[in-house]
Amino acid sequence: MLEFCKEVLTKVSFDRMLFSKELEKAIRWLKGDERLLLKSWCLDTFGTRYNDIIVASFAY
């Protein structure tokens, strides 16, 4: 499921709203370690572009 979420986020990364929506979905789907891995991957991959969205999404 983690790889699927990465693929979707990569495909929608052209649009802030889509990226935010799909990231919220991915966070709901994933549990525990996979969620932490997703956060790390998102920051590494999209941190310069969507840092505010990523940090806010994982804040809770």
N, C-alpha and C positions, 0 to 999 in steps of 0.2 A: 504494500500500500504506500510505503514511503516513496518508492521509485515512481509510482503513478502520480503522487502529489507533486514531486519535483518536475515531472514532465508537463503536467498541467500548468504549473506556475511559470515554467519557462515559456510555454506557448502564449500565455496571457500577459506576459511581462511588458508588452507594448502599451498597456493601458492601466493607469493607476487604480481606477475603480474596479476593473476586473481582477487585477492582482490582489487587491485588498479583499474582495469577496471570496476568491478562491483560497486565499491564505486562511481566512476565517474558517472555511469549510475543512481545510486540511488539518487545522488545529483541533477541530471537533472530532475528526475521524481518528487521529493518531493518539496514542497513549504513551505515557512514560518516556522511555529512552528514545523512541522514534520521534517524539515531539521535540526533544532536545537536539537530536540530530538534524531535524528540519530547521530549527532556529539557527543552528550553526551554519548550515548550508545556505539558508536565505541570506544571512549576514555576509557570508563570503561571496555569494554570487550576485546579490542585488543590493548590498549594503550601501553602496555609493549613490544608488538611484532611489531606493525606497526605504532607507533606514528608519524614517519616522513611522511608516506603516508597520514595518516589522517589529520595532520596539513596542509600539502601542498594542499590536495584536498579541504579543506574548506577555504583556504586562500582568494579565490576570491569571 
